[in-house]
């Protein structure tokens, strides 16, 4: 619905300074026409602060100028980079995703490089694997928090106990030590 501004001081029912926003139906009964009388197609009014005549076109161009200045100052997101004031970007937050990481160790708690770590999605039955680095570290990124997973490690015929990464666990960083037996 389009609204138009009517200065409050033109209507005898409103004595205070300021603006009254009315729907296109017109002013309340008992108020004189704002400018030009009935039947005039372009609604105009006087700005109480400047004393000059405004119409819809000049108001629209003034609003467009303010919005352009706001965008140029970085107040609104433009393009794919965003950067708005008070607007949070979700593209870098990985909503609903977690990181599963940790270290693979042997029975003596020494780090074990070259072990294969498996992460199994219990719903889709997909299995991801990662070979531990020189310090025995492993890392799985983009793990769906809404699904349950199983995590285990294997090397030279030895296997760690299977650990469960539950969908009820709300940690974004899930760290688990896997000990081969």
N, C-alpha and C positions, 0 to 999 in steps of 0.2 A: 504494500500500500504506500503510495506517495504521500508525503506530508509536506505542508508548507508552513513557513514561519510567519507569524503575525505579531507585530509589536504589541505588548500588553497595554501600553498607554493609550492605544487608539480606541479601546473598548471601555465604556464607562464602568463595566463590571470589574475591571482590573486597573487598579491605581498604582501598583508598584512598577518600578522599572524592570526590564528584562524581556524575555521572549516567551510566548505561548505557542506550543506546537499543536496545530489543528489538522485533522484529516482533510482531504480535498472537498468535503461537503460544504465548507464555508465556515465563517465565524459564528459564534453562538448568537442566538436571537438578541436583539437590542444593541448589537455592535454595528457601527457604520462600516461601509466598505473600506478596505485598506487603502487602495489607490486606484483611480480610474473607474470605479463604480462597477456595477454588475454587467456582465456580458463581455468584459475585456478579456481576451484570451490569455495574454501573458500576465501572470500575477507579479506585481512589483510591490515593494515596501521600502520604507526609509529605515536605514540603519540608525539606531539611537546614538551610537557612539561616534559615527562619522558624519551623519547628517546628509549622506548622499543616497541616491536612488540605486537599488540593487534589483536585478531580475534573475530569473532562473539560470540563464546562460552564464552570467558573471559569477554567480554563486558556484556553479559547477566547475568553472575554470579555476576559481580560488581553491576549492577542495582538491582539485587535481594537482594544483601547484604545491599544496601542503603535503599531499601524499608523495609526490615526486621528491620533495626535499627530505621527507622521512626515509624513503627508500635509499636515496643517495647517501644519507648519514648512516646507513646500515641498520635501520630500525625494522625493516621487513625483509624476509628472506627473498633473495632474487636468484634464480637459476638453481643449480644443484648444490651449491655450497652453503646456502642458508646464512646463518650468522645473525639471526634476529635477536633483538633485546627481549629477554624473558621467554624465548621460544627454545625449547629443548629439541635437539636433533636426535632422532632415534636410530639413524643409520649406523652410528659408531658404537651403539650400546649393546648390540647383539641380544636383544630382548628374548628371553626364553632359552638362552644358550649358556653353557658352562664350559669350563676347562677342567679336564681330568689329567692330573700329573702326579709325579712321584719319582721314586727311585727303586730299582730292582737290586736286591742284596742276596747273598748266598747264606748258608746256614750259620756262618761265622759273622754275619752282619757286615761283610765287606761288599762294596759296590760291585756290580756285575755288568760289565760292558758287553754289548752284542746279544743280549737276551731279547726275545720277541715277546712283546706285550700285546694282548688281544683285548678288544672292547666289543662286546656283543650287545646289540639292541634286542631286547627280549620281545618286542612287538613285531618288528620287521625281520628279525633273525639275521640282520646284516652284521658282519664282523669286520672291524677295522683293526689294522695291526701297525705296530711301531717297533723299530729296533732301537734298543737303549744305546745312548751315546757312550763316550769313553768314561764318564763318571757314573754310568748306570741310570741316568735320568731318562724319563719318557714324558711325552706330552701329547694329549689329544685335545684339539680345539673344536669349537662348533658342535658340542655334544648337547643334544636336546634335553632340556630339564623336565619335560613332560613325560619322558619315557624312562623305564627302568633299564639298567645295563648291568652286565656282568663283566668283571675285569680280572685277568689272570696273566701270568708270565710263564714262559717255557724256555729252557736252554739245556742242551745235551741230555735229553730224556728226563730232566727234572722239571717239576711243575709247582707253581705256588698254589695255595688255596684260592678258590674263586671268591672274589669280593663282590658285593652288590652295591651299585650306585643307584640309590632309590630316587624316584621322582618326588618323594616327600621331603628329601633333603634340599633345602633352599640355597645352599652355598653356591656361589658363582665359581669359586676355585675349590675343586675337590682334590685333595692331596692324599695319596695312599702309598705306603711302602709295601712292596711285594717281596716276600721272602721265599726263595726256592728251597724245597726240601728234598 
